[in-house]
Amino acid sequence: MSYLKVEVKVGLKEGITDPEGLNIKKSLKLLGFESIENIEVKRSYVIELSGKDEKQIKENVEMMCKKLLVNPVIHDYKVEMIK
Amino acid sequence: MLFGIIWGDYLDRSDIKVCVLRIEGTNNEEEMYNAFKRLGTSPEIVHLKELKDIFDYNCLMIPGGFSAGDYVRAGAIFASRIRAKMANELHKFIDEGWPVGGICNGFQVLVELGLLPGFKRMDYPNACLFLNNSARFECRPTLLKHESKGKCIFTRNIPKGEIMMVPSAHGEGKLLLPKEKDFDKLFENDQVVFRYVDKKGEYAEYPWNPNDSAYNIAGICNEAGNVFGMMPHPERAYFDRNKNGISGMKIFESVLKYIEEK
């Protein structure tokens, strides 16, 4: 059975303060990585779906984002096929 | 005669069925159950999988905890499972004026369901309870000022302007809305129910506001006033009377009074 892999990358919209990123930056600086300017934390979902129709699969994944994976108030996201 | 009246009232109360809904990871169902049980109602702790019909109940409460391990986002999985099981029934339940409340993680679930602030009916959230600015779990007593002018059915027994101590315990409680004008709408609609204050009763920054929520908002209701969510835990301060005699019990009394009069 054929299947396709899709990656969904979810990050914060511009202007949303990211306390997690700031905390990681602080910890890395304490470890001596002084050159860090900024850290963005993103979440990646790799989803395997059965089917061949890329367009339909992408639409399907978009719906998954809207229904669960993303909160449109804070998140931007990108859907990419993994070849 | 007096006995008869009291007995009569008691019987009415015991007919009120409250559904304390849980899934894996909720952990405040016992406190929520006890809060309603102590007031003479018939609450039940019901797992979402075992819920037959929401209309078997007069009130739906979603307790705090870490439902589904807070995976994806706090409350997101619980919300999606409720949506999959009973989206239409829940909307009908709310439209008929039955109360729906969420405390802490329950508030996050109601926000993820799009029911709060609920300006219009949507299948996705139009608000977010995001990570506390401190980036850590804030667990301590917080002071709340009651702001509702009477719309919220969960706080009608509490006079406007009263301050109560209610413990907070959350990592994601900062209320965000898509646009600044959405906050104006919240205030105009009398949907802001509780705001964090300091011991002088003034709106103050962290640590008084544990999550740096905009306008110090700690709890909101929908436009009709029958869906309510708050981050702090009134069920954990059930007997803790403040100087003004107000304890967490008032919230549960308020909603029961509404159901009795409905």
Interface residues (C-beta under 8 A of the other chain):
Chain A: I16 T17 D18 P19 E20 L22 N23 K66 K67 L68 L69 N71 P72 V73 I74
Chain B: V72 R73 A76 I77 S80 R83 E112 D123 Y124 P125 N126 A127 C128 F130 L131 N132 N133 S134 A135 L176 L177 P178
